[in-house]
């Protein structure tokens, strides 16, 4: 849904209300995350306070833990 960025780790269903539709010259429509809504999306995620929203972050968390163990 998002072109790039950490937003790609969130489940796509969370993006409802934070997307825009782009109509290409040949009439094809693409829905994508509206980067102008980034602050509103952040507030939405924080207000939900739902750990399940972060399930796709687990590989990143694991890698950070691994790196942290090497530093200690």
C-alpha positions in Angstrom: 0.0 0.0 0.0 2.8 2.5 0.9 5.4 3.1 -1.8 8.2 2.9 0.8 8.8 3.3 4.5 8.0 1.5 7.7 4.2 1.8 6.9 4.7 -1.3 4.8 5.0 -3.4 7.9 1.5 -2.6 9.1 -1.5 -4.8 8.0 -3.1 -3.3 4.9 -6.5 -3.2 6.5 -5.2 -0.4 8.8 -4.8 2.0 5.9 -8.5 2.5 5.3 -9.1 6.2 5.5 -5.4 7.0 4.8 -5.3 6.2 1.1 -5.7 8.1 -2.1 -6.6 7.0 -5.5 -4.3 7.8 -8.4 -5.8 7.6 -11.9 -3.1 6.9 -14.5 -3.3 8.3 -18.0 -4.8 5.2 -19.4 -7.5 5.1 -16.8 -6.0 2.6 -14.4 -6.6 3.4 -10.8 -4.1 2.7 -8.1 -4.8 3.1 -4.3 -1.8 4.0 -2.2 -1.0 5.4 1.2 -1.4 9.1 1.3 2.0 10.3 2.7 0.3 13.6 3.6 -1.7 11.6 6.2 1.4 10.2 7.9 0.9 12.1 11.1 -2.8 11.2 11.3 -1.9 7.5 10.6 0.7 7.6 13.4 -1.9 9.1 15.8 -4.4 6.4 14.7 -1.9 3.6 15.4 -0.9 5.0 18.8 -4.5 5.5 19.8 -5.4 1.9 18.9 -2.7 0.6 21.2 -3.0 -2.8 19.7 0.1 -5.1 19.8 -1.4 -7.1 16.9 -0.8 -4.1 14.6 2.9 -4.7 15.0 3.0 -8.5 14.2 5.0 -7.9 11.0 7.6 -6.0 12.9 8.8 -9.2 14.7 11.7 -10.0 12.3 13.0 -6.4 12.8 12.6 -6.7 16.6 14.5 -10.0 16.5 17.3 -8.6 14.4 17.7 -5.6 16.8 17.8 -8.0 19.8 20.5 -10.0 18.0 22.6 -6.9 17.3 22.1 -5.7 20.9 23.4 -9.0 22.3 26.6 -8.6 20.1 27.2 -5.2 21.6 26.8 -6.2 25.2 
